Amino acid sequence: MTQLSALPLDVSPPQAYAFSDADFTMIAELANRKFGLHLQTSKKALVYSRLARRLRALQMDSFNTYCAFIQTSKGETEHPHLLSALTTNVTHFFREMHHFDALRHKIMPELIEKAQAGRSIRLWSSACSSGQEAYCMAATILDAFPDAQRHDIKVLATDVDAAILGQARAARYPNEQLNAIPPVFRDIMVSKIADSPDHFTVQQNVRAIVTFGQLNLIEAWPMKRKFDVIFCRNAAIYFDKDTQSNLWARFEQALTPGGYLMIGHSERLSGPAAQHFKSTGITTYQKINTTA
Ligand SMILES: C[S@@+](CC[C@H](N)C(=O)[O-])C[C@H]1O[C@@H](n2cnc3c(N)ncnc32)[C@H](O)[C@@H]1O
């Protein structure tokens, strides 16, 4: 009997589906055009393994068939699955806590003054995944400003992935995720679910501050109002350089003068927009007040 340890280490399982360079290029181009994704040739094996399960689900026998399908109008229904397979929805409550500290202690005092002067306050969680980021923003607002609901303060939460937005709206999370929520915020945001002891939900007054919507960051944005704070964390990392630079510029336009932009730990501001921001903390930027 051959022992596992006796097998040469470089033997990989045979590929079930042929995957040519032309197939890879077609998928990479579509993912870039539709979603701004940047798939280098070195990611070919990863793309194969992520999409092979889509071929199985669709009962297709080759990448060639899959590529032909995703270019048809009927095949557009597959695009969100393709995006989900090639990116990750991983998130958690209070991820990158320094952003919530900055929101609570530096930004909220400014926003409370603005709200008390009768002006509206808008925050945007722009790649919100299953909603934890947006709910943490709302809980941070309520912690700083328990009266928030008497003012016009809202968090818009968007993502391109309709399925993950369904989870965000449902606001039902396994109890293991409680560990990431500091005790003070558990009181503000956590609520038990009577018939589901293994899960919790988010308190109604926190949920009331958040509105969810589907939005592809690389397409047009319908929102007219400017934002005081934008979180765009751990999504731009998938985009090519031009898409990233363009996105930072659009965020700069979408922010109020002096507004704040929070980005992910491995992301950097780039392109001409970078000069319109100053760093005020770890991956935290404030729009420089050049325009009214
Ligand atoms: C890793 S999650 C980040 C969630 C959260 N912002 C955080 O940092 O924990 C990345 C999210 O970006 C979303 N995304 C990827 N491309 C997008 C695009 N073109 N427009 C909007 N959202 C996108 C994905 O659907 C996914 O939910």
The ligand as an SDF file (V2000), in Angstrom:
LIG
                    3D

 27 29  0  0  0  0  0  0  0  0999 V2000
  -14.3980   41.0450    2.4790 C   0  0  0  0  0  0  0  0  0  0  0  0
  -15.9940   41.7760    2.3420 S   0  0  0  0  0  0  0  0  0  0  0  0
  -15.7330   43.2580    3.2990 C   0  0  0  0  0  0  0  0  0  0  0  0
  -16.8530   43.5040    4.2930 C   0  0  0  0  0  0  0  0  0  0  0  0
  -16.5970   44.6680    5.2440 C   0  0  0  0  0  0  0  0  0  0  0  0
  -16.4590   45.9100    4.5330 N   0  0  0  0  0  0  0  0  0  0  0  0
  -15.3640   44.4050    6.0930 C   0  0  0  0  0  0  0  0  0  0  0  0
  -14.3430   45.0460    5.8990 O   0  0  0  0  0  0  0  0  0  0  0  0
  -15.4250   43.5120    6.9520 O   0  0  0  0  0  0  0  0  0  0  0  0
  -15.9280   42.4060    0.6540 C   0  0  0  0  0  0  0  0  0  0  0  0
  -17.3100   42.7710    0.1360 C   0  0  0  0  0  0  0  0  0  0  0  0
  -17.1140   43.5680   -1.0340 O   0  0  0  0  0  0  0  0  0  0  0  0
  -18.1710   43.2940   -1.9050 C   0  0  0  0  0  0  0  0  0  0  0  0
  -17.8090   43.7360   -3.2580 N   0  0  0  0  0  0  0  0  0  0  0  0
  -16.8900   43.2040   -4.1030 C   0  0  0  0  0  0  0  0  0  0  0  0
  -16.8880   43.8630   -5.2700 N   0  0  0  0  0  0  0  0  0  0  0  0
  -17.8150   44.8550   -5.1590 C   0  0  0  0  0  0  0  0  0  0  0  0
  -18.2820   45.8680   -6.0270 C   0  0  0  0  0  0  0  0  0  0  0  0
  -17.7980   45.9910   -7.2890 N   0  0  0  0  0  0  0  0  0  0  0  0
  -19.2440   46.7080   -5.5750 N   0  0  0  0  0  0  0  0  0  0  0  0
  -19.7490   46.5830   -4.3250 C   0  0  0  0  0  0  0  0  0  0  0  0
  -19.3570   45.6280   -3.4610 N   0  0  0  0  0  0  0  0  0  0  0  0
  -18.4010   44.7770   -3.8770 C   0  0  0  0  0  0  0  0  0  0  0  0
  -18.3470   41.7870   -1.7900 C   0  0  0  0  0  0  0  0  0  0  0  0
  -19.6300   41.3800   -2.2340 O   0  0  0  0  0  0  0  0  0  0  0  0
  -18.1280   41.5710   -0.2850 C   0  0  0  0  0  0  0  0  0  0  0  0
  -19.3440   41.5120    0.4240 O   0  0  0  0  0  0  0  0  0  0  0  0
  1  2  1  0
  2  3  1  0
  2 10  1  0
  3  4  1  0
  4  5  1  0
  5  6  1  0
  5  7  1  0
  7  8  2  0
  7  9  1  0
 10 11  1  0
 11 12  1  0
 11 26  1  0
 12 13  1  0
 13 14  1  0
 13 24  1  0
 14 15  1  0
 14 23  1  0
 15 16  2  0
 16 17  1  0
 17 18  1  0
 17 23  2  0
 18 19  1  0
 18 20  2  0
 20 21  1  0
 21 22  2  0
 22 23  1  0
 24 25  1  0
 24 26  1  0
 26 27  1  0
M  CHG  2   2   1   9  -1
M  END
$$$$
